[in-house]
Every structure is written in structure tokens, then in C-alpha cells.
């Protein structure tokens, strides 16, 4: 059995181009959610080597693969949904919006989309969900890398705009430095108001004395 993602799922589709789709940043306390869509070249020789779930790669490896993916893919796109859209739509629907924007940003539109996870988002093409897709499909793995690098880059920029929170290091996720800054300075414009630690601070409650395991504003 092959180790890591392959092109087997992509080859199962006939009669149209297949893109992989994945998101980054559903769980952080701050910042937008991002998504990416990638149509890889069907020729394996033109597919970047080393594609894998972005979480298994170092930041340096992701950045190198980002450049290679953009150079070799038939098409790629990245989309974001803002903190305001997350508040208005909820994180699930905002993720779907970011995915739609990623697909619409591609120079070539796909017929099919392989989407990481088990939720069938309404996208501009036929959708097939793949649980653990970034470890099974090279297209989804490529999308996971583009989405992660794009969001990390944006959060590093936000660190300059909103100093003191440590966004460049933790990218808006749960981290001791983030929690301490949130308590000391209060939420900034890019904090997600529906997330438990942010809600507690806004309510005048110190989240350091609360259990933050259930950080998302919806049940598992």
C-alpha cells in the first residue's frame, strides 16, 4: 500500500477536471478562515514531490511546496472568509464561503471537487467528501498547504497591525502568550467574538480560570 497521499481518487473521476479543496483556521480564536483549491497536472512527473497533510510538514517545507504547487498546478486559488463573516454566518458556513471563493479564483474551473472532511459544502461543482483527505489525495494535500501558508502569512502581517498578541507565533490559536495578552489587552478587531475565551473576556470573566477545551462556538 502506498504511503501518503496519491492521485487514485483524482483518477476515479472521468469527463472533467478535479480539484482538491481544504481549509485552514477553523479553530483559532482570531483571524479569518482560509481555503484553497488546486487542480494538479494529471502527469505524475509534473506533480510536486513531498505533498502531504500540511500539519505534518515544517513551515519551511510548506513554503517551498507552495511555490512549486503554484508553478506546476493546472490551476489554483485561495479564498478567505473574514471574522465578520464568521460572526454573521457561523464558522461552518464561512468555511464554505472561503472554499467557494478559492474555486472561483482559479483560472480554470473544475467539474469535481475532492473536499477534506465529511461535510458536503455547497460549491460551484460536484463535491465528493474525503475523511482524512489531506493524507489520501495529493490534490487535497496541495490545497491544505496553500490554505495554511496563506493564512499563516496573513496572521504574521496582523502581528504588525495588532502588536502584543503574538499572532506571528501562534497564528491566532490557543497559546499561553495569546491567552495572557487577551486578558491584559482585551480582544482586538480580528478576534472571534463567538469563541469562548473571547466571550469570557468581553463578559469580564478571566478565561484563565475556565476550562477552554470546548473553544469552538458549536458542539463536536
Residue pairs with C-beta under 8 A, 6 or more apart in sequence:
4 51
4 52
4 135
5 51
5 52
5 53
5 134
5 135
5 136
5 137
5 138
5 140
5 141
6 136
6 137
6 138
7 40
7 42
7 44
7 47
7 137
7 138
7 139
9 18
9 114
9 128
9 130
9 133
9 136
9 137
9 139
10 18
10 20
10 40
10 42
10 114
10 137
10 138
10 139
11 42
13 111
13 112
15 111
16 110
16 111
16 112
17 39
17 74
17 75
17 108
17 109
17 110
17 111
17 112
18 39
18 110
18 111
18 112
18 113
18 114
18 139
19 37
19 38
19 39
19 75
19 103
19 106
19 110
19 112
19 113
19 114
19 125
19 139
19 143
20 37
20 38
20 40
20 113
20 114
20 116
20 133
20 137
20 138
20 139
20 140
20 141
20 142
20 143
21 35
21 36
21 37
21 99
21 102
21 103
21 113
21 114
21 115
21 116
21 123
21 140
21 143
22 35
22 36
22 54
22 115
22 116
22 133
22 134
22 140
22 141
22 143
22 144
22 147
23 33
23 34
23 35
23 95
23 98
23 99
23 116
23 147
24 33
24 34
24 35
24 36
24 54
24 144
24 147
24 148
24 150
24 151
24 152
25 31
25 32
25 33
25 34
25 147
25 151
25 171
25 172
26 33
26 91
26 95
26 216
27 173
27 215
27 216
28 171
28 172
28 173
28 174
28 192
29 172
29 173
29 174
29 178
29 182
29 191
29 192
29 195
29 197
29 198
29 215
30 83
30 155
30 158
30 165
30 167
30 172
30 178
30 187
30 188
30 190
30 191
30 192
30 198
31 83
31 151
31 154
31 155
31 158
31 167
31 171
31 172
31 190
31 192
32 80
32 81
32 82
32 83
32 85
32 86
32 98
32 151
32 154
32 190
33 80
33 81
33 86
33 91
33 94
33 95
33 98
33 151
34 78
34 79
34 80
34 98
34 147
34 148
34 150
34 151
34 154
35 78
35 79
35 80
35 81
35 95
35 98
35 99
35 101
35 102
35 143
35 147
36 76
36 77
36 78
36 79
36 102
36 142
36 143
36 144
36 145
36 146
36 147
36 150
37 76
37 77
37 79
37 99
37 102
37 103
37 105
37 106
37 110
37 113
37 143
38 69
38 73
38 75
38 76
38 139
38 142
38 143
38 146
39 73
39 74
39 75
39 76
39 106
39 108
39 110
39 139
40 46
40 47
40 72
40 73
40 74
40 138
40 139
40 142
41 47
41 72
41 73
41 74
46 72
47 72
47 138
48 65
48 68
48 69
48 72
48 142
50 57
50 61
50 65
51 65
51 69
51 138
51 141
51 142
51 145
52 134
52 135
52 141
53 134
53 135
53 141
53 144
54 62
54 134
54 141
54 144
54 145
54 147
54 148
54 149
55 134
55 144
55 148
56 135
57 65
57 145
59 152
62 145
62 148
62 149
63 149
65 142
65 145
66 145
66 146
66 149
69 76
69 142
69 145
69 146
70 76
70 146
73 142
74 108
75 106
75 107
75 108
75 110
76 106
76 142
76 146
77 101
77 102
77 103
77 104
77 105
77 106
78 102
78 105
78 146
78 147
78 150
79 97
79 98
79 99
79 100
79 101
79 102
79 103
79 104
79 105
80 98
80 101
80 150
80 151
80 154
81 89
81 94
81 95
81 97
81 98
81 101
83 189
83 190
83 191
83 192
85 94
85 97
86 94
86 192
86 194
87 192
87 193
87 194
89 97
90 194
90 217
90 218
91 216
91 217
91 218
92 119
92 218
95 121
96 121
96 122
96 123
99 115
99 121
99 123
100 121
100 122
100 123
100 124
102 143
102 147
103 109
103 110
103 113
103 123
103 124
103 125
104 124
109 124
109 125
110 125
111 125
111 126
112 125
112 126
112 127
112 128
113 123
113 125
113 126
113 127
113 128
114 128
114 130
114 133
114 137
114 139
114 140
115 121
115 123
115 127
115 128
115 129
115 130
115 133
115 140
116 129
116 130
116 132
116 133
116 134
116 140
116 143
116 144
117 129
117 130
117 131
117 133
118 129
118 131
119 129
120 127
120 129
121 127
130 136
130 137
130 140
133 140
134 140
134 141
134 143
134 144
135 141
151 171
152 171
155 167
155 168
155 171
155 172
156 167
156 168
156 171
158 167
158 172
158 190
159 165
159 166
159 167
159 168
162 188
162 189
162 190
164 181
164 184
164 185
165 177
165 178
165 181
165 182
165 185
165 188
166 175
166 177
166 178
166 181
169 175
169 177
170 177
170 178
172 178
172 190
174 197
174 212
174 215
179 197
179 207
179 208
179 212
180 208
182 191
182 197
182 198
182 201
182 207
183 201
183 206
183 207
183 208
186 201
186 202
187 193
187 198
187 201
187 202
191 198
192 198
193 199
193 202
194 217
195 215
195 216
195 217
196 207
196 210
196 212
196 214
196 215
196 216
196 217
197 207
197 210
197 212
197 215
200 206
200 207
200 210
201 207
214 220
